[in-house]
Amino acid sequence: MKRISLIILVAVLFSSFDSPQTNHNTSASSNKGWQKLFDGKSTSGWHTYGKQQAGAAWKVDNGALYLDAKNKTKETGGDLVTNEEFSNFHLKLEWKISKNGNSGIIFFVNEDLSKYPASYNTGPEMQVLDNDGHADGKINKHRAGDLYDLIASSSEPVKPVGQWNKVEIVANNGKLDFFMNGIKVVSTTMWDDQWKKMVAGSKFKTMPGFSIYKSGKIALQDHGDEVWYRNIQIKRL
């Protein structure tokens, strides 16, 4: 009886811990609702801002969207935007920038060329940058991970040129959070009085459509430099 009781006790103790199978099921459950925005093989689901198709300068390189800036022209380049629009969302992706490079992840983009010639006329941006090599690295609120020209990152867990950075943008009913490599670097509230005051003090103050939309497209910026994006996925909230 003592031996049987001991076996039962051990079984109960082990059952109180998560098994690998339990962790696997939890992970599978947490993946529900995620939508791939990039299939790793093509520019399907994307187009150049203001055009019907993706410009030829945006290529697929080893499972990443790559801007071939060295060979692009005005006709083949341009910001790459999603075909779909999103309101409340959780966006995840990875980026890698070239030496001295500059790019950005722009969201809530309203693609109305009759009013807005560029994606940044309406969409706020998470900065993508070589902090050490690009001139913007010397400007507060223009560094990698910043809410461009509005809020500087609380810390800078960015990796060096040539390495991949994992970032997340969470926009939910006005609450906006940026994460870089697992660390929250920006947290703010959109559209309240403080937000409007912040925009009024920025370079966007002359753009009446900037950040006024609560739904829009996601854009990957062509700033004239080589940049790579991969593992792009989004969840509607």
Buried (B, 14 or more C-beta within 10 A) or exposed (E): EEEEEEEEEEEEEEEEEEEEEEEEEEEEEEEEEEEEBBEEEEBEBBBBBBEEEBBBBBBBEEEBBBBBBEEBEEEBBBBBBBEEBBBBBBBBBBBBBBEBBBBBBBBBBBBEEEEBEBBBBBBBBBBBBBBEBBEBBEEEBBBBBBBBBBBBBEEBBBBEBEEBBBBBBBBEEEEBBBBBBEEBBBBBEBBEEEBEEBBEEBBBEEBEBBBBBEEBBBBBBBBEBBBBBBBBBBBEE
